[in-house]
Amino acid sequence: MLQPSEITNFQEYESLLNDLKELAKKQGEQIKEQRKQIKKLEKFHRRDSTEARLDSMECQILSLKADKKIMQLQVSQVEKENKAQKSKISKLESNILDIEDNQLRKAFNRIDDNMEAIQDIGAKLLNQTTQKGAWRKFESMFYKDGCFDALDEQKKMEWSTNTSKWGESFTTPQGDDNERRIARIEEKLRMFSGEFIDLVVK
C-alpha cells in the first residue's frame, strides 16, 4: 500500500483512500469478530460462573442433607436409648415398689405378730380377778377394742382397782395358783399345830 509521501497524482490518492477504506473495513470486521468472541467468552464465563455457583450450592445442599440425615440418625439413636432407659427405669421402679411392698407387708406382719404375742403374754401374766385395773390398762393399750367403754360407772370402777398384794406386777396363772395352794397348806399347818404359824416371808 502506498504511503502518503509517495502519492504523485489523484489516482494514486484515490487508490490509497480505497486501500485505507478496505483496511478500515477489515479492521472493523476484525473488531466485530473480536467483540463476538468477547461476548461468547463473557457468556461462557457467566455460564461457567453460574454453573460453578450452582455446583457449589448443590454441594452445600447435599452436605446439609447429609448433616440432616446424620442428625436424624443420631436423634433416632438417642430416642432408642431413651426408650431403653425408660424401660429399665420402669422395671427398677416396679422392682423397688415390689420390694417396698414386701418389706411393708413383712413389717406389718411382724407388728401384728408382736402385738398378738404381747396380747397373749399380757392375758397370761395378769390375773383378771385380782388385777383388774392392771388388765384394763393393758387391754386399753394393746387391744383397743373399746370393750370397757360400754360398761356402767360401777363396773368401770371395779375394773380400775387391784386387790392383789403384788399390785400391777405380773403374777402368772401358775403364780396365782401356787399362792392359793401355799395359803391352804399354811392353813392346814396351823390347824395341825394348834397354834398360829406365819410362814410368809416378809
Secondary structure, 3 states (H helix, E strand, C coil): CCCHHHCCCHHHHHHHHHHHHHHHHHHHHHHHHHHHHHHHHHHHHHHHHHHHHHHHHHHHHHHHHHHHHHHHHHHHHHHHHHHHHHHHHHHHHHHHHHHHHHHHHHHHHHHHHHHHHHHHHHHHHCCCCCCHHHHHHHHHHHCCCCCCCCCCHHHHHHCCCCCCCCCCCCCCHHHHHHHHHHHHHHHHHHHHHCCCCCCCCC
